[in-house]
Amino acid sequence: MDTKHFDNRPIGVFDSGYGGLTVARALQKRLPEESILYFGDSARCPYGPRDQTEVDGFVQQICTWLVGRDVKMIVIACNTATSAAIGPLRAAFPDIPVIG
């Protein structure tokens, strides 16, 4: 691998709790050279019964935190968060890939 062009910033992964650790583990197994920064929002889970506007607000807060830690990509490991906020996230952070 040409390390001269390798972006060593971490990949940000988040979920409404700890279930997304499965996604983080799979990423680490598939991409062992990558660093993963995981955020599990266990204080406000579950997201499922909440209003989408409220979930969008949580997701915006989390992603602002992740971007503040200079992640190169954001992986949303939560279906509710993805459906509520992926569009607004991509608009808010146009220079960072957001994957649901």
N, C-alpha and C positions, 0 to 999 in steps of 0.2 A: 504494500500500500504506500502511496506517495504521501507521506506525512506533511509535506510542505503545503498541501492543499486541504488537509483534513481539518474540518471544523470541530474543535474539541469542546464546544459548548454542549451542555446536557440537553437531553430530550425531556420535556416536561410531560408528566402523565398525571391525570387526576381522576378521582371518582368521588362519589358521595360518601364513601366509606372505605373499606379495605378490600372489597371484591376486585378492584382494579389492579391489585397486586399481581393477579394472574396475568393480566395484560403486560405489566411491567416485567414480570419474569420471562414471558414469551419474547418480549423485545430484547431483553438481555441475552437470552439464549440465541436468538437469531442474529443479534448485532453485538457480539461480546466486546467490541472495541468502543462502544458508546457508553456514556454516563447517563444515568436515568435519575431525574429528580421527581419524586412521587409526593403528591398531596392527597391525603384521604380526609374528606370533610366529615369526620365521624360526629362532630358536634351538631351538625344540622341534617344528618341523614335520618330517614330515607327521603329522597327527593320526590319519589313517585306521587304521593298524595298532595304535593304542594302546587300552588298556582305557577304557571309557566313564567310569569313576570318575576316572581320571587326567585325561581330557579335561575333565570337569566341573570338576575342581580348577583346571586352567589357565584355563578360561573365567571362573570365579569371580574369580581373581586379576586377569585382564585387565579385567573389568567393574568391579571395585572400583577399579582404577586410573583407568578412564574416568570413573566416577562422582565420584571425587576431583577430576577436572578439570571438573566441573559440566556434563556433557553433558545434553542434554534428551531424548535418545533413543539407543538402542543398536541398531545393525544388525549382525547376525552374517552375515558373508559367507563362511561355511564350513559345508557340509552336515554334516560330522561333529560340529562344535561345536553346531550347531543341534539335531541329534538327541540328543546327549548331555546338553545343559544348558539348553535353552530353558525348560522347566518350572521347574527350580530357580532360574534367573535371574529369572524373573517373580515368583517367591515372595520372593526375596531383595531385589529392587528394585521393590516394587509401585508406586512413584510414577513410574517411568520406563518408557515403552513400549520393549519389546524385540521386534525383528522378525527372523525367521530367513529 
